[in-house]
Amino acid sequence: MVLVQDLLHPTAASEARKHKLKTLVQSPRSYFLDVKCPGCLNITTVFSHAQTAVTCESCSTVLCTPTGGKAKLSEGTSFRRK
C-alpha cells in the first residue's frame, strides 16, 4: 500500500492552509508590531489582534482599529513585525 501523501514531511503550502492546532508543530499566528505614527514618528508596540483602538501616546492619533480578528492599521502608518 503506497500513501499518496507523506504525513511525516508535509509541504510548507499544506501546513499554511491547516488550522493552527492541526499543524505538525502547534504555534500561534499572532504577533507584535512596531507601528510608527505618521505625524510625530513615535514608535508604539501593538498586538496584531488588538481588541481596543490603539492611539499614539504623544499626539493621540489612532494607529489601529479592532476588527473581528486582526487589528486594521490606519492609513499612513508604517510597521515592522517583531
Distance bins in CASP14 RR format, pairs under 12 A and 6 or more apart:
PFRMAT RR
TARGET T0000
AUTHOR 0000-0000-0000
RMODE 2
METHOD distances of the structure
MODEL  1
3 9 0 0 0 0 0 1 0 0 0 0 0
5 11 0 0 0 0 1 0 0 0 0 0 0
5 14 0 0 0 0 1 0 0 0 0 0 0
6 14 0 0 0 0 1 0 0 0 0 0 0
6 24 0 0 0 0 0 1 0 0 0 0 0
7 14 0 0 0 0 0 1 0 0 0 0 0
7 15 0 0 0 0 0 1 0 0 0 0 0
7 24 0 0 0 0 1 0 0 0 0 0 0
8 24 0 0 0 0 1 0 0 0 0 0 0
9 15 0 0 0 0 0 1 0 0 0 0 0
9 24 0 0 0 0 1 0 0 0 0 0 0
10 16 0 0 0 0 1 0 0 0 0 0 0
10 17 0 0 0 0 0 1 0 0 0 0 0
10 18 0 0 0 0 1 0 0 0 0 0 0
10 22 0 0 0 0 0 1 0 0 0 0 0
10 23 0 0 0 0 1 0 0 0 0 0 0
10 24 1 0 0 1 0 0 0 0 0 0 0
10 25 0 0 0 0 0 1 0 0 0 0 0
11 17 0 0 0 0 1 0 0 0 0 0 0
11 18 0 0 0 0 0 1 0 0 0 0 0
11 24 0 0 0 0 0 1 0 0 0 0 0
12 18 0 0 0 0 0 1 0 0 0 0 0
12 23 0 0 0 0 0 1 0 0 0 0 0
12 24 0 0 0 0 0 1 0 0 0 0 0
14 22 0 0 0 0 0 1 0 0 0 0 0
14 23 0 0 0 0 1 0 0 0 0 0 0
14 24 0 0 0 0 1 0 0 0 0 0 0
15 22 0 0 0 0 1 0 0 0 0 0 0
15 23 1 0 1 0 0 0 0 0 0 0 0
15 24 1 0 0 1 0 0 0 0 0 0 0
15 25 0 0 0 0 1 0 0 0 0 0 0
15 26 0 0 0 0 0 1 0 0 0 0 0
15 27 0 0 0 0 0 1 0 0 0 0 0
15 29 0 0 0 0 0 1 0 0 0 0 0
16 22 0 0 0 0 0 1 0 0 0 0 0
16 23 0 0 0 0 1 0 0 0 0 0 0
16 24 0 0 0 0 0 1 0 0 0 0 0
16 27 0 0 0 0 0 1 0 0 0 0 0
16 29 0 0 0 0 0 1 0 0 0 0 0
17 23 0 0 0 0 1 0 0 0 0 0 0
18 24 0 0 0 0 1 0 0 0 0 0 0
18 25 0 0 0 0 0 1 0 0 0 0 0
18 26 0 0 0 0 0 1 0 0 0 0 0
18 27 0 0 0 0 0 1 0 0 0 0 0
18 29 0 0 0 0 0 1 0 0 0 0 0
19 26 0 0 0 0 1 0 0 0 0 0 0
19 27 0 0 0 0 0 1 0 0 0 0 0
19 29 0 0 0 0 1 0 0 0 0 0 0
20 26 1 0 0 1 0 0 0 0 0 0 0
20 27 1 0 0 1 0 0 0 0 0 0 0
20 28 1 0 0 1 0 0 0 0 0 0 0
20 29 1 0 1 0 0 0 0 0 0 0 0
20 30 0 0 0 0 1 0 0 0 0 0 0
21 27 0 0 0 0 1 0 0 0 0 0 0
21 28 0 0 0 0 0 1 0 0 0 0 0
21 29 0 0 0 0 0 1 0 0 0 0 0
23 29 0 0 0 0 0 1 0 0 0 0 0
28 47 0 0 0 0 0 1 0 0 0 0 0
28 48 0 0 0 0 1 0 0 0 0 0 0
28 49 0 0 0 0 1 0 0 0 0 0 0
29 48 0 0 0 0 1 0 0 0 0 0 0
29 49 0 0 0 0 1 0 0 0 0 0 0
29 69 0 0 0 0 0 1 0 0 0 0 0
29 70 0 0 0 0 1 0 0 0 0 0 0
30 46 0 0 0 0 0 1 0 0 0 0 0
30 47 1 0 0 1 0 0 0 0 0 0 0
30 48 1 0 1 0 0 0 0 0 0 0 0
30 49 1 0 1 0 0 0 0 0 0 0 0
30 50 0 0 0 0 1 0 0 0 0 0 0
30 51 0 0 0 0 0 1 0 0 0 0 0
30 69 0 0 0 0 1 0 0 0 0 0 0
30 70 0 0 0 0 1 0 0 0 0 0 0
30 71 0 0 0 0 0 1 0 0 0 0 0
30 81 0 0 0 0 0 1 0 0 0 0 0
30 82 0 0 0 0 0 1 0 0 0 0 0
31 45 0 0 0 0 0 1 0 0 0 0 0
31 46 0 0 0 0 1 0 0 0 0 0 0
31 47 0 0 0 0 1 0 0 0 0 0 0
31 48 1 0 1 0 0 0 0 0 0 0 0
31 49 0 0 0 0 1 0 0 0 0 0 0
31 50 0 0 0 0 0 1 0 0 0 0 0
31 70 0 0 0 0 1 0 0 0 0 0 0
31 71 0 0 0 0 0 1 0 0 0 0 0
31 79 0 0 0 0 0 1 0 0 0 0 0
31 80 0 0 0 0 0 1 0 0 0 0 0
31 81 1 0 1 0 0 0 0 0 0 0 0
31 82 1 0 0 1 0 0 0 0 0 0 0
32 43 0 0 0 0 0 1 0 0 0 0 0
32 44 0 0 0 0 0 1 0 0 0 0 0
32 45 1 0 1 0 0 0 0 0 0 0 0
32 46 1 0 0 1 0 0 0 0 0 0 0
32 47 1 0 1 0 0 0 0 0 0 0 0
32 48 1 0 0 1 0 0 0 0 0 0 0
32 49 0 0 0 0 0 1 0 0 0 0 0
32 50 0 0 0 0 1 0 0 0 0 0 0
32 54 0 0 0 0 0 1 0 0 0 0 0
32 71 0 0 0 0 0 1 0 0 0 0 0
32 79 0 0 0 0 0 1 0 0 0 0 0
32 80 0 0 0 0 1 0 0 0 0 0 0
32 81 1 0 0 1 0 0 0 0 0 0 0
32 82 1 0 1 0 0 0 0 0 0 0 0
33 43 0 0 0 0 0 1 0 0 0 0 0
33 44 0 0 0 0 1 0 0 0 0 0 0
33 45 1 0 0 1 0 0 0 0 0 0 0
33 46 1 0 1 0 0 0 0 0 0 0 0
33 47 1 0 0 1 0 0 0 0 0 0 0
33 48 1 0 0 1 0 0 0 0 0 0 0
33 49 0 0 0 0 0 1 0 0 0 0 0
33 50 0 0 0 0 1 0 0 0 0 0 0
33 54 0 0 0 0 1 0 0 0 0 0 0
33 63 0 0 0 0 1 0 0 0 0 0 0
33 64 0 0 0 0 1 0 0 0 0 0 0
33 70 0 0 0 0 0 1 0 0 0 0 0
33 71 0 0 0 0 1 0 0 0 0 0 0
33 73 0 0 0 0 1 0 0 0 0 0 0
33 77 0 0 0 0 1 0 0 0 0 0 0
33 78 0 0 0 0 0 1 0 0 0 0 0
33 79 1 0 1 0 0 0 0 0 0 0 0
33 80 1 0 0 1 0 0 0 0 0 0 0
33 81 1 0 1 0 0 0 0 0 0 0 0
33 82 1 0 0 1 0 0 0 0 0 0 0
34 42 0 0 0 0 0 1 0 0 0 0 0
34 43 1 0 1 0 0 0 0 0 0 0 0
34 44 1 0 0 1 0 0 0 0 0 0 0
34 45 1 0 1 0 0 0 0 0 0 0 0
34 46 1 0 0 1 0 0 0 0 0 0 0
34 47 0 0 0 0 0 1 0 0 0 0 0
34 48 0 0 0 0 0 1 0 0 0 0 0
34 63 0 0 0 0 0 1 0 0 0 0 0
34 73 0 0 0 0 0 1 0 0 0 0 0
34 77 0 0 0 0 0 1 0 0 0 0 0
34 78 0 0 0 0 1 0 0 0 0 0 0
34 79 1 0 0 1 0 0 0 0 0 0 0
34 80 1 0 1 0 0 0 0 0 0 0 0
34 81 0 0 0 0 1 0 0 0 0 0 0
34 82 1 0 0 1 0 0 0 0 0 0 0
35 41 0 0 0 0 0 1 0 0 0 0 0
35 42 0 0 0 0 1 0 0 0 0 0 0
35 43 1 0 0 1 0 0 0 0 0 0 0
35 44 1 0 1 0 0 0 0 0 0 0 0
35 45 1 0 0 1 0 0 0 0 0 0 0
35 46 1 0 1 0 0 0 0 0 0 0 0
35 47 0 0 0 0 0 1 0 0 0 0 0
35 48 0 0 0 0 0 1 0 0 0 0 0
35 50 0 0 0 0 0 1 0 0 0 0 0
35 54 1 0 0 1 0 0 0 0 0 0 0
35 55 0 0 0 0 0 1 0 0 0 0 0
35 56 0 0 0 0 1 0 0 0 0 0 0
35 57 0 0 0 0 0 1 0 0 0 0 0
35 61 0 0 0 0 0 1 0 0 0 0 0
35 62 0 0 0 0 0 1 0 0 0 0 0
35 63 1 0 1 0 0 0 0 0 0 0 0
35 64 1 0 0 1 0 0 0 0 0 0 0
35 71 0 0 0 0 1 0 0 0 0 0 0
35 72 0 0 0 0 0 1 0 0 0 0 0
35 73 1 0 0 1 0 0 0 0 0 0 0
35 74 0 0 0 0 1 0 0 0 0 0 0
35 76 0 0 0 0 0 1 0 0 0 0 0
35 77 1 0 1 0 0 0 0 0 0 0 0
35 78 1 0 0 1 0 0 0 0 0 0 0
35 79 1 0 1 0 0 0 0 0 0 0 0
35 80 0 0 0 0 1 0 0 0 0 0 0
35 81 0 0 0 0 0 1 0 0 0 0 0
35 82 0 0 0 0 0 1 0 0 0 0 0
36 42 1 0 0 1 0 0 0 0 0 0 0
36 43 1 0 1 0 0 0 0 0 0 0 0
36 44 0 0 0 0 1 0 0 0 0 0 0
36 45 0 0 0 0 0 1 0 0 0 0 0
36 46 0 0 0 0 0 1 0 0 0 0 0
36 56 0 0 0 0 1 0 0 0 0 0 0
36 61 0 0 0 0 0 1 0 0 0 0 0
36 63 0 0 0 0 1 0 0 0 0 0 0
36 73 0 0 0 0 0 1 0 0 0 0 0
36 74 0 0 0 0 0 1 0 0 0 0 0
36 76 0 0 0 0 1 0 0 0 0 0 0
36 77 1 0 0 1 0 0 0 0 0 0 0
36 78 1 0 1 0 0 0 0 0 0 0 0
36 79 1 0 0 1 0 0 0 0 0 0 0
36 80 0 0 0 0 1 0 0 0 0 0 0
37 43 1 0 0 1 0 0 0 0 0 0 0
37 44 1 0 0 1 0 0 0 0 0 0 0
37 46 0 0 0 0 0 1 0 0 0 0 0
37 54 0 0 0 0 0 1 0 0 0 0 0
37 55 0 0 0 0 1 0 0 0 0 0 0
37 56 1 0 1 0 0 0 0 0 0 0 0
37 57 0 0 0 0 1 0 0 0 0 0 0
37 58 1 0 0 1 0 0 0 0 0 0 0
37 59 1 0 0 1 0 0 0 0 0 0 0
37 60 0 0 0 0 1 0 0 0 0 0 0
37 61 1 0 1 0 0 0 0 0 0 0 0
37 62 0 0 0 0 1 0 0 0 0 0 0
37 63 1 0 0 1 0 0 0 0 0 0 0
37 64 0 0 0 0 0 1 0 0 0 0 0
37 73 0 0 0 0 0 1 0 0 0 0 0
37 74 0 0 0 0 1 0 0 0 0 0 0
37 76 0 0 0 0 1 0 0 0 0 0 0
37 77 1 0 0 1 0 0 0 0 0 0 0
37 78 0 0 0 0 1 0 0 0 0 0 0
37 79 0 0 0 0 0 1 0 0 0 0 0
38 44 0 0 0 0 0 1 0 0 0 0 0
38 56 0 0 0 0 1 0 0 0 0 0 0
38 59 0 0 0 0 1 0 0 0 0 0 0
38 61 1 0 0 1 0 0 0 0 0 0 0
38 62 0 0 0 0 0 1 0 0 0 0 0
38 63 0 0 0 0 1 0 0 0 0 0 0
38 73 0 0 0 0 0 1 0 0 0 0 0
38 74 0 0 0 0 1 0 0 0 0 0 0
38 75 0 0 0 0 1 0 0 0 0 0 0
38 76 1 0 1 0 0 0 0 0 0 0 0
38 77 1 0 1 0 0 0 0 0 0 0 0
38 78 1 0 0 1 0 0 0 0 0 0 0
38 79 0 0 0 0 0 1 0 0 0 0 0
39 56 1 0 0 1 0 0 0 0 0 0 0
39 58 0 0 0 0 1 0 0 0 0 0 0
39 59 1 0 0 1 0 0 0 0 0 0 0
39 60 0 0 0 0 0 1 0 0 0 0 0
39 61 1 0 0 1 0 0 0 0 0 0 0
39 62 0 0 0 0 0 1 0 0 0 0 0
39 63 0 0 0 0 0 1 0 0 0 0 0
39 74 0 0 0 0 0 1 0 0 0 0 0
39 76 0 0 0 0 1 0 0 0 0 0 0
39 77 0 0 0 0 1 0 0 0 0 0 0
39 78 0 0 0 0 0 1 0 0 0 0 0
40 55 0 0 0 0 0 1 0 0 0 0 0
40 56 1 0 0 1 0 0 0 0 0 0 0
40 57 0 0 0 0 1 0 0 0 0 0 0
40 58 1 0 1 0 0 0 0 0 0 0 0
40 59 1 0 1 0 0 0 0 0 0 0 0
40 60 0 0 0 0 0 1 0 0 0 0 0
40 61 1 0 0 1 0 0 0 0 0 0 0
40 63 0 0 0 0 0 1 0 0 0 0 0
40 77 0 0 0 0 0 1 0 0 0 0 0
41 56 0 0 0 0 1 0 0 0 0 0 0
41 58 0 0 0 0 1 0 0 0 0 0 0
41 59 0 0 0 0 1 0 0 0 0 0 0
41 61 0 0 0 0 0 1 0 0 0 0 0
41 76 0 0 0 0 0 1 0 0 0 0 0
41 77 0 0 0 0 0 1 0 0 0 0 0
41 78 0 0 0 0 1 0 0 0 0 0 0
42 55 0 0 0 0 0 1 0 0 0 0 0
42 56 1 0 1 0 0 0 0 0 0 0 0
42 57 1 0 0 1 0 0 0 0 0 0 0
42 58 1 0 1 0 0 0 0 0 0 0 0
42 59 1 0 0 1 0 0 0 0 0 0 0
42 60 0 0 0 0 0 1 0 0 0 0 0
42 61 0 0 0 0 1 0 0 0 0 0 0
42 63 0 0 0 0 1 0 0 0 0 0 0
42 77 0 0 0 0 0 1 0 0 0 0 0
43 56 0 0 0 0 1 0 0 0 0 0 0
43 57 0 0 0 0 0 1 0 0 0 0 0
43 58 0 0 0 0 0 1 0 0 0 0 0
43 63 0 0 0 0 0 1 0 0 0 0 0
43 77 0 0 0 0 0 1 0 0 0 0 0
43 78 0 0 0 0 1 0 0 0 0 0 0
43 79 0 0 0 0 1 0 0 0 0 0 0
43 80 0 0 0 0 1 0 0 0 0 0 0
43 82 0 0 0 0 0 1 0 0 0 0 0
44 50 0 0 0 0 0 1 0 0 0 0 0
44 54 1 0 0 1 0 0 0 0 0 0 0
44 55 0 0 0 0 1 0 0 0 0 0 0
44 56 1 0 0 1 0 0 0 0 0 0 0
44 57 1 0 0 1 0 0 0 0 0 0 0
44 58 0 0 0 0 1 0 0 0 0 0 0
44 59 0 0 0 0 0 1 0 0 0 0 0
44 60 0 0 0 0 0 1 0 0 0 0 0
44 61 0 0 0 0 0 1 0 0 0 0 0
44 62 0 0 0 0 0 1 0 0 0 0 0
44 63 1 0 0 1 0 0 0 0 0 0 0
44 64 0 0 0 0 1 0 0 0 0 0 0
44 73 0 0 0 0 0 1 0 0 0 0 0
44 74 0 0 0 0 0 1 0 0 0 0 0
44 77 0 0 0 0 1 0 0 0 0 0 0
44 78 0 0 0 0 0 1 0 0 0 0 0
44 79 0 0 0 0 1 0 0 0 0 0 0
44 80 0 0 0 0 0 1 0 0 0 0 0
45 54 0 0 0 0 1 0 0 0 0 0 0
45 57 0 0 0 0 0 1 0 0 0 0 0
45 63 0 0 0 0 0 1 0 0 0 0 0
45 64 0 0 0 0 0 1 0 0 0 0 0
45 79 0 0 0 0 0 1 0 0 0 0 0
45 80 0 0 0 0 0 1 0 0 0 0 0
45 81 0 0 0 0 0 1 0 0 0 0 0
45 82 1 0 0 1 0 0 0 0 0 0 0
46 52 0 0 0 0 0 1 0 0 0 0 0
46 53 0 0 0 0 0 1 0 0 0 0 0
46 54 1 0 1 0 0 0 0 0 0 0 0
46 55 0 0 0 0 0 1 0 0 0 0 0
46 56 0 0 0 0 0 1 0 0 0 0 0
46 57 0 0 0 0 0 1 0 0 0 0 0
46 62 0 0 0 0 0 1 0 0 0 0 0
46 63 1 0 0 1 0 0 0 0 0 0 0
46 64 1 0 1 0 0 0 0 0 0 0 0
46 65 0 0 0 0 0 1 0 0 0 0 0
46 66 0 0 0 0 0 1 0 0 0 0 0
46 70 0 0 0 0 0 1 0 0 0 0 0
46 71 1 0 0 1 0 0 0 0 0 0 0
46 72 0 0 0 0 0 1 0 0 0 0 0
46 73 0 0 0 0 1 0 0 0 0 0 0
46 74 0 0 0 0 0 1 0 0 0 0 0
46 77 0 0 0 0 1 0 0 0 0 0 0
46 79 1 0 0 1 0 0 0 0 0 0 0
46 80 0 0 0 0 0 1 0 0 0 0 0
46 81 0 0 0 0 0 1 0 0 0 0 0
46 82 0 0 0 0 1 0 0 0 0 0 0
47 54 0 0 0 0 1 0 0 0 0 0 0
47 63 0 0 0 0 0 1 0 0 0 0 0
47 64 0 0 0 0 1 0 0 0 0 0 0
47 66 0 0 0 0 0 1 0 0 0 0 0
47 69 0 0 0 0 0 1 0 0 0 0 0
47 70 0 0 0 0 1 0 0 0 0 0 0
47 71 1 0 0 1 0 0 0 0 0 0 0
47 81 0 0 0 0 0 1 0 0 0 0 0
47 82 0 0 0 0 0 1 0 0 0 0 0
48 54 0 0 0 0 0 1 0 0 0 0 0
48 64 0 0 0 0 1 0 0 0 0 0 0
48 66 0 0 0 0 0 1 0 0 0 0 0
48 67 0 0 0 0 0 1 0 0 0 0 0
48 69 0 0 0 0 1 0 0 0 0 0 0
48 70 1 0 1 0 0 0 0 0 0 0 0
48 71 1 0 0 1 0 0 0 0 0 0 0
48 72 0 0 0 0 0 1 0 0 0 0 0
48 73 0 0 0 0 1 0 0 0 0 0 0
48 79 0 0 0 0 1 0 0 0 0 0 0
48 81 0 0 0 0 1 0 0 0 0 0 0
48 82 0 0 0 0 1 0 0 0 0 0 0
49 64 0 0 0 0 0 1 0 0 0 0 0
49 66 0 0 0 0 1 0 0 0 0 0 0
49 67 0 0 0 0 1 0 0 0 0 0 0
49 68 0 0 0 0 1 0 0 0 0 0 0
49 69 1 0 1 0 0 0 0 0 0 0 0
49 70 1 0 1 0 0 0 0 0 0 0 0
49 71 1 0 0 1 0 0 0 0 0 0 0
49 72 0 0 0 0 0 1 0 0 0 0 0
50 62 0 0 0 0 0 1 0 0 0 0 0
50 63 0 0 0 0 1 0 0 0 0 0 0
50 64 1 0 0 1 0 0 0 0 0 0 0
50 65 0 0 0 0 1 0 0 0 0 0 0
50 66 1 0 1 0 0 0 0 0 0 0 0
50 67 0 0 0 0 1 0 0 0 0 0 0
50 68 0 0 0 0 0 1 0 0 0 0 0
50 69 0 0 0 0 1 0 0 0 0 0 0
50 70 0 0 0 0 1 0 0 0 0 0 0
50 71 1 0 1 0 0 0 0 0 0 0 0
50 72 0 0 0 0 1 0 0 0 0 0 0
50 73 0 0 0 0 0 1 0 0 0 0 0
51 64 0 0 0 0 0 1 0 0 0 0 0
51 65 0 0 0 0 0 1 0 0 0 0 0
51 66 1 0 1 0 0 0 0 0 0 0 0
51 67 0 0 0 0 1 0 0 0 0 0 0
51 68 0 0 0 0 1 0 0 0 0 0 0
51 69 0 0 0 0 1 0 0 0 0 0 0
51 70 0 0 0 0 0 1 0 0 0 0 0
51 71 0 0 0 0 1 0 0 0 0 0 0
52 62 0 0 0 0 0 1 0 0 0 0 0
52 63 0 0 0 0 0 1 0 0 0 0 0
52 64 0 0 0 0 1 0 0 0 0 0 0
52 65 0 0 0 0 1 0 0 0 0 0 0
52 66 1 0 0 1 0 0 0 0 0 0 0
52 67 0 0 0 0 0 1 0 0 0 0 0
52 71 0 0 0 0 1 0 0 0 0 0 0
53 60 0 0 0 0 0 1 0 0 0 0 0
53 61 0 0 0 0 0 1 0 0 0 0 0
53 62 1 0 1 0 0 0 0 0 0 0 0
53 63 0 0 0 0 1 0 0 0 0 0 0
53 64 1 0 0 1 0 0 0 0 0 0 0
53 65 1 0 1 0 0 0 0 0 0 0 0
53 66 1 0 0 1 0 0 0 0 0 0 0
53 67 0 0 0 0 0 1 0 0 0 0 0
53 71 0 0 0 0 1 0 0 0 0 0 0
53 72 0 0 0 0 0 1 0 0 0 0 0
53 73 0 0 0 0 0 1 0 0 0 0 0
53 74 0 0 0 0 1 0 0 0 0 0 0
54 60 0 0 0 0 0 1 0 0 0 0 0
54 61 0 0 0 0 0 1 0 0 0 0 0
54 62 1 0 0 1 0 0 0 0 0 0 0
54 63 1 0 1 0 0 0 0 0 0 0 0
54 64 1 0 1 0 0 0 0 0 0 0 0
54 65 0 0 0 0 1 0 0 0 0 0 0
54 66 0 0 0 0 1 0 0 0 0 0 0
54 71 1 0 0 1 0 0 0 0 0 0 0
54 72 0 0 0 0 0 1 0 0 0 0 0
54 73 0 0 0 0 1 0 0 0 0 0 0
54 74 0 0 0 0 1 0 0 0 0 0 0
54 77 0 0 0 0 0 1 0 0 0 0 0
54 79 0 0 0 0 0 1 0 0 0 0 0
55 61 1 0 0 1 0 0 0 0 0 0 0
55 62 1 0 1 0 0 0 0 0 0 0 0
55 63 1 0 0 1 0 0 0 0 0 0 0
55 64 0 0 0 0 1 0 0 0 0 0 0
55 65 0 0 0 0 0 1 0 0 0 0 0
55 74 0 0 0 0 1 0 0 0 0 0 0
55 77 0 0 0 0 0 1 0 0 0 0 0
56 62 0 0 0 0 1 0 0 0 0 0 0
56 63 1 0 1 0 0 0 0 0 0 0 0
56 64 0 0 0 0 0 1 0 0 0 0 0
56 74 0 0 0 0 1 0 0 0 0 0 0
56 77 0 0 0 0 1 0 0 0 0 0 0
57 63 0 0 0 0 1 0 0 0 0 0 0
61 73 0 0 0 0 0 1 0 0 0 0 0
61 74 1 0 0 1 0 0 0 0 0 0 0
61 75 0 0 0 0 0 1 0 0 0 0 0
61 76 0 0 0 0 1 0 0 0 0 0 0
61 77 0 0 0 0 1 0 0 0 0 0 0
62 71 0 0 0 0 0 1 0 0 0 0 0
62 72 0 0 0 0 0 1 0 0 0 0 0
62 73 0 0 0 0 1 0 0 0 0 0 0
62 74 1 0 1 0 0 0 0 0 0 0 0
62 75 0 0 0 0 0 1 0 0 0 0 0
62 76 0 0 0 0 0 1 0 0 0 0 0
62 77 0 0 0 0 1 0 0 0 0 0 0
63 71 0 0 0 0 1 0 0 0 0 0 0
63 72 0 0 0 0 0 1 0 0 0 0 0
63 73 1 0 0 1 0 0 0 0 0 0 0
63 74 1 0 1 0 0 0 0 0 0 0 0
63 75 0 0 0 0 0 1 0 0 0 0 0
63 76 0 0 0 0 1 0 0 0 0 0 0
63 77 1 0 1 0 0 0 0 0 0 0 0
63 78 0 0 0 0 0 1 0 0 0 0 0
63 79 0 0 0 0 1 0 0 0 0 0 0
64 70 0 0 0 0 1 0 0 0 0 0 0
64 71 1 0 1 0 0 0 0 0 0 0 0
64 72 1 0 0 1 0 0 0 0 0 0 0
64 73 1 0 1 0 0 0 0 0 0 0 0
64 74 1 0 0 1 0 0 0 0 0 0 0
64 75 0 0 0 0 0 1 0 0 0 0 0
64 76 0 0 0 0 0 1 0 0 0 0 0
64 77 1 0 0 1 0 0 0 0 0 0 0
64 79 0 0 0 0 1 0 0 0 0 0 0
65 71 1 0 0 1 0 0 0 0 0 0 0
65 72 1 0 1 0 0 0 0 0 0 0 0
65 73 0 0 0 0 1 0 0 0 0 0 0
65 74 1 0 0 1 0 0 0 0 0 0 0
65 75 0 0 0 0 0 1 0 0 0 0 0
65 77 0 0 0 0 0 1 0 0 0 0 0
66 72 1 0 0 1 0 0 0 0 0 0 0
66 73 0 0 0 0 0 1 0 0 0 0 0
67 73 0 0 0 0 0 1 0 0 0 0 0
70 79 0 0 0 0 0 1 0 0 0 0 0
71 77 0 0 0 0 0 1 0 0 0 0 0
71 79 0 0 0 0 0 1 0 0 0 0 0
72 79 0 0 0 0 0 1 0 0 0 0 0
73 79 1 0 0 1 0 0 0 0 0 0 0
73 80 0 0 0 0 0 1 0 0 0 0 0
73 81 0 0 0 0 0 1 0 0 0 0 0
END
